[in-house]
Amino acid sequence: MAFLGKAEKQDLNLLAEDLGLRISDKMTIIDLKNIISGSKDYEEEFVKAYLSVISEERVERKTEEKIARQHAIKQQRETHEFELEKLRLESGLHKLRLGTESIRSNVRRASCAEEDIFKLSN
């Protein structure tokens, strides 16, 4: 019966509910332990095994939730990195376009200047 005193309160709450016992949120671990062990259907080996299953499921859920949170954070980070790289590439492309326009403008000016010089020399 000492195993009941070592259990998490949430596990004892679930165990008591599954055993059909009336409980309240205000109950302490000791209250839950006493109500479970005092139940007419209390069978120590069954309760011990069932509490173990409840505890393992809770730990497994916590682990799965942690993995899911880590995965979501990783995905979010990758999305942000992708967007940042996209912005860098777009900025580089914009600079190239500006450079190309500047070169074209210089070529046009040089071409016009050559035409003016050619006209003046003729």
C-alpha positions in Angstrom: 0.0 0.0 0.0 3.0 2.3 0.3 3.0 2.6 -3.5 -0.1 4.7 -3.2 1.7 7.3 -1.1 4.5 7.6 -3.7 2.1 8.1 -6.7 1.4 11.4 -8.4 -1.9 13.1 -7.3 -3.1 13.2 -10.9 -2.5 9.5 -11.2 -4.4 8.8 -8.0 -7.3 11.0 -9.2 -7.6 9.0 -12.4 -7.3 5.7 -10.5 -10.0 6.7 -8.1 -12.3 7.8 -10.9 -11.7 4.6 -12.8 -12.5 2.6 -9.7 -15.8 4.5 -9.5 -15.0 6.4 -6.3 -16.3 9.8 -5.5 -13.5 12.3 -5.2 -12.9 16.1 -5.3 -10.1 18.3 -6.5 -9.5 19.4 -2.9 -8.5 15.9 -1.8 -4.8 15.4 -0.8 -2.7 12.4 -1.8 -3.3 11.0 1.7 -7.1 11.4 1.2 -7.0 9.7 -2.1 -4.8 6.9 -0.8 -7.3 6.3 2.1 -10.3 6.4 -0.2 -8.7 4.0 -2.7 -7.4 1.5 -0.1 -10.7 1.7 1.8 -12.7 0.8 -1.3 -14.8 -2.4 -1.1 -13.3 -3.4 -4.5 -9.7 -2.7 -3.4 -7.3 -5.5 -4.4 -3.7 -4.4 -3.9 -2.0 -6.2 -6.8 -4.6 -5.0 -9.3 -4.5 -1.4 -8.0 -0.7 -1.5 -8.0 -0.6 -2.8 -11.6 -3.3 -0.4 -12.8 -1.6 2.6 -11.1 1.6 1.6 -12.9 -0.2 1.6 -16.2 -1.7 5.0 -15.5 1.7 6.4 -14.5 3.4 5.0 -17.6 0.7 6.4 -19.9 1.1 9.9 -18.3 4.9 9.8 -18.7 4.5 8.6 -22.3 2.0 11.4 -23.0 4.4 13.9 -21.6 7.2 12.6 -23.7 5.1 12.6 -26.8 4.0 16.2 -26.1 7.6 17.3 -25.5 8.7 15.7 -28.8 5.7 17.3 -30.6 6.7 20.7 -29.1 10.3 20.2 -30.1 9.2 19.2 -33.6 7.0 22.3 -33.9 9.8 24.6 -32.7 12.2 22.9 -35.2 9.7 23.4 -38.1 9.1 27.0 -37.1 12.9 27.6 -37.0 13.3 26.0 -40.4 10.5 28.1 -41.8 12.0 31.3 -40.4 15.4 30.4 -41.8 13.8 29.7 -45.2 12.0 33.0 -45.2 15.2 34.8 -44.2 17.2 33.1 -46.9 14.4 34.0 -49.4 14.7 37.7 -48.3 18.4 37.6 -48.7 18.1 36.1 -52.2 15.4 38.6 -53.2 17.6 41.5 -51.9 20.6 40.2 -53.9 18.4 39.9 -57.0 17.1 43.4 -56.5 20.7 44.7 -56.2 21.7 42.8 -59.4 18.7 44.4 -61.2 19.7 47.8 -60.0 23.2 47.2 -61.1 22.0 46.0 -64.5 19.8 49.1 -64.9 22.7 51.3 -64.0 24.9 49.6 -66.6 22.2 49.9 -69.2 21.7 53.5 -68.4 25.5 54.1 -68.6 25.6 52.3 -71.9 22.7 54.4 -73.3 24.4 57.6 -72.2 27.7 56.5 -73.7 25.9 55.5 -76.9 24.1 58.9 -77.0 27.4 60.6 -76.4 29.1 58.7 -79.2 26.2 59.6 -81.5 26.5 63.3 -80.5 30.3 63.1 -81.1 29.7 61.4 -84.4 27.2 64.0 -85.5 29.5 66.9 -84.5 32.4 65.4 -86.4 30.4 65.0 -89.6 
